[in-house]
Amino acid sequence: MNSKKIQWILRIAMGWIFLWAFLDKVLGLGFATTPERSWLAGGSPTSGFLTGAVKGPFAELYHALAGSTVVDWLFMMGLLLIGLGLITGMKLKLACYGGVALMILMYLALVPPANNPIIDEHIIYALVLLVLARTD
């Protein structure tokens, strides 16, 4: 398999991760978000994570952001635009760097990671996005 095909597969897979998170939170498809907690049903797409999962030295800052309408919109538009950018290839570098920023923010919300003292999936995703941005 040539490198362009591998890049395409990684780009689509990473795009689908972001787009799926957006769709699940908007529609409450029952995976990470139940229908009654969906954004369309009036739920906050950020409050569950920011109040329940966040720990570590930045927890107080993240807890203060939980449920904010501005934070909800920024997060959801980030998921949507990063996902669409990766899948379509439009504004790919911007989508990749936006994804890296989002992954770093999510990583910092969970410091230290639960399953490894240094690296978790957010860092791996960020590294994949950096590679995609640099090979475009």
C-alpha positions in Angstrom: 0.0 0.0 0.0 1.5 3.4 -1.0 1.8 6.3 1.4 -0.9 8.4 -0.2 -3.4 5.6 0.3 -2.3 5.2 4.0 -2.7 9.0 4.5 -6.2 8.9 2.9 -7.2 6.0 5.2 -5.9 7.8 8.3 -7.5 11.1 7.2 -10.9 9.5 6.8 -10.6 7.5 10.0 -9.6 10.5 12.0 -12.3 12.6 10.4 -14.9 10.0 11.3 -13.8 10.1 15.0 -14.6 13.8 15.2 -17.7 13.7 13.0 -19.1 10.7 14.9 -18.6 12.5 18.3 -20.5 15.5 16.9 -23.4 13.4 15.6 -23.7 11.4 18.8 -23.7 14.5 20.9 -26.2 16.3 18.7 -28.6 13.4 18.1 -28.0 11.3 21.2 -27.4 8.1 19.3 -27.0 6.1 22.5 -23.3 5.6 22.4 -21.6 8.3 24.5 -24.8 10.4 24.6 -28.3 9.2 25.4 -31.2 10.7 23.4 -32.5 12.6 26.5 -29.1 14.2 27.0 -28.5 15.1 23.3 -27.8 18.7 22.3 -31.2 18.8 20.4 -33.0 17.7 23.6 -31.4 20.6 25.5 -28.4 18.8 27.0 -24.9 20.3 27.2 -22.4 18.4 25.1 -19.6 19.5 27.4 -21.0 19.3 30.9 -20.8 15.6 31.4 -17.1 15.4 30.5 -16.1 18.6 32.2 -17.8 17.9 35.5 -17.4 14.1 35.7 -14.3 13.0 33.9 -11.9 15.9 34.4 -9.2 15.5 37.1 -5.7 16.7 37.8 -4.1 20.2 38.1 -6.5 21.9 35.6 -9.7 20.4 37.0 -11.0 23.6 38.6 -10.6 25.5 35.3 -12.4 22.9 33.3 -15.2 22.6 35.9 -15.8 26.3 35.5 -16.3 25.9 31.8 -18.8 23.1 32.1 -22.2 23.8 30.6 -21.3 27.2 29.2 -23.2 27.9 26.0 -20.1 29.5 24.4 -18.0 26.5 25.3 -20.7 24.1 24.0 -20.9 25.9 20.6 -17.1 26.1 20.2 -16.6 22.4 21.1 -19.4 21.3 18.8 -18.4 23.5 15.8 -14.8 22.3 16.4 -15.9 18.6 16.2 -18.0 19.3 13.1 -15.5 21.4 11.2 -12.5 19.2 12.1 -14.4 16.1 11.1 -15.6 17.6 7.8 -12.2 19.1 7.0 -10.5 15.8 7.4 -13.1 13.7 5.5 -13.3 16.1 2.6 -9.7 17.3 2.6 -10.9 20.9 2.5 -8.8 23.2 4.7 -6.9 20.1 5.8 -4.0 21.8 7.6 -6.4 24.0 9.5 -8.5 20.9 10.4 -5.4 19.0 11.5 -4.1 21.8 13.7 -7.5 22.5 15.1 -7.8 18.8 16.0 -4.3 18.9 17.6 -5.4 21.8 19.8 -8.6 20.0 20.8 -6.7 16.8 21.6 -4.2 18.7 23.8 -7.0 20.5 25.7 -8.7 17.1 26.3 -5.4 15.5 27.3 -4.8 18.3 29.8 -8.3 17.8 31.3 -7.3 14.2 32.1 -3.7 14.6 33.4 -2.4 12.2 34.5 -3.9 9.7 32.0 -5.7 6.7 33.5 -3.9 3.9 31.7 -0.4 5.2 31.2 1.5 7.8 33.1 2.3 9.9 30.0 0.5 8.9 26.8 -3.1 8.3 26.1 -5.2 8.2 22.9 -5.4 12.0 22.8 -1.7 12.3 22.3 -1.7 9.5 19.6 -4.5 11.3 17.8 -2.6 14.6 18.0 0.5 12.9 16.5 -1.5 11.4 13.7 -3.0 14.8 12.9 0.4 16.4 12.9 1.7 13.8 10.5 -1.3 14.4 8.2 -0.8 18.1 8.3 2.9 17.8 7.4 2.3 15.3 4.6 -0.5 17.2 2.8 
